[in-house]
Structure formats: C-alpha cells, structure tokens
Amino acid sequence: MKTKNILDNTVDSIKKGADTISEKYETHIRQKAVERVNKMIQDKGLSLEQIEVEDYEAMISDISKDIKEDYAKKASQGLLAFIGLDFLFGW
C-alpha cells in the first residue's frame, strides 16, 4: 500500500512538471507571437486600436504556429547534427 502511494505521488509529480513546462512553453510562444504581430502592425503604420480583437487573435494564432514549426525544425536539425556527430566520432 505504501509503495503504491509513493508511485502515485511520483507519477502525479511528473505530470504536474510536464504540465508546467507545457504552460511555460505556450506562454513563451504567445509572447513571441504578440511581439511579432505588434511589430507587423506598427510597420504597416497602424495602431492596435484599429485592429479588431478577433483579427488580432487570429494573427497571433498564425504566427504562433509559424514559431512552433520553426522551433521544431531547429530541434530536429540539432538532434540530427548530434546523431551525425555521434556516428562520426563513435560516441
């Protein structure tokens, strides 16, 4: 019974940690997307007040997808580079 509680607590702790990391990642992505959207709006000579909330959120969503794809591509390239070095040097 005691071992089951320890195991349950460990699993719960891991799940909470993963959720926290996921939330922080999503927050980071959204902040980056907001910065890019705000810059795009500014570059076009517009103000935030001129943009509808729904349009603004749609732009943030689109940019967020682009950022996630970019991060995934970089992570894949890094992993492939590491694997290549592993094969090259026999680590």
C-alpha positions in Angstrom: 0.0 0.0 0.0 2.8 2.4 0.9 4.7 1.6 -2.3 1.5 2.3 -4.3 1.2 5.8 -2.7 4.8 6.6 -3.4 4.4 5.5 -7.0 1.2 7.5 -7.4 2.8 10.6 -5.9 5.8 10.2 -8.2 3.5 9.9 -11.3 1.5 12.9 -10.2 4.6 15.0 -9.7 5.9 14.1 -13.2 2.5 15.0 -14.7 2.5 18.4 -12.9 6.0 19.1 -14.0 5.2 18.3 -17.6 2.1 20.5 -17.4 4.1 23.4 -16.0 6.7 23.1 -18.8 3.9 22.9 -21.4 2.3 26.0 -20.0 5.5 27.9 -19.9 6.3 26.9 -23.5 2.9 28.1 -24.7 3.3 31.4 -22.8 6.7 31.9 -24.3 5.3 31.2 -27.8 2.4 33.5 -27.3 4.7 36.3 -26.1 6.9 36.0 -29.1 3.9 35.9 -31.4 2.4 39.1 -29.8 5.8 40.8 -30.3 5.9 39.9 -34.0 2.2 40.9 -34.6 2.7 44.2 -32.8 5.8 44.9 -35.0 3.9 44.0 -38.2 1.0 46.3 -37.2 3.5 49.1 -36.4 5.4 48.5 -39.6 2.2 49.0 -41.6 1.6 52.3 -39.8 -1.5 51.1 -37.9 -2.3 51.2 -34.2 -3.7 48.4 -32.1 -6.9 50.3 -31.7 -7.5 49.9 -35.5 -7.4 46.1 -35.3 -10.4 44.0 -34.3 -9.8 41.7 -31.4 -10.7 38.6 -33.4 -8.3 39.6 -36.2 -5.6 40.3 -33.7 -6.0 36.9 -32.1 -6.1 35.2 -35.5 -2.8 36.8 -36.4 -1.3 35.7 -33.1 -2.5 32.2 -33.7 -1.0 32.1 -37.2 2.3 33.5 -36.0 2.4 31.0 -33.1 2.1 28.1 -35.5 5.0 29.5 -37.5 7.1 29.9 -34.4 6.3 26.3 -33.3 7.3 25.0 -36.7 10.5 27.0 -36.6 11.4 25.7 -33.1 10.5 22.1 -34.2 12.7 22.4 -37.3 15.7 23.7 -35.2 15.3 21.0 -32.6 15.2 18.3 -35.4 18.3 19.8 -37.0 20.1 19.9 -33.7 19.2 16.3 -33.0 20.3 15.2 -36.5 23.5 17.1 -36.1 24.1 15.4 -32.7 23.4 12.0 -34.2 25.7 12.7 -37.1 28.5 13.7 -34.7 27.8 10.5 -32.7 28.2 8.4 -35.8 31.2 10.3 -36.9 33.1 10.2 -33.6 31.7 6.9 -32.3 30.5 8.3 -29.0 
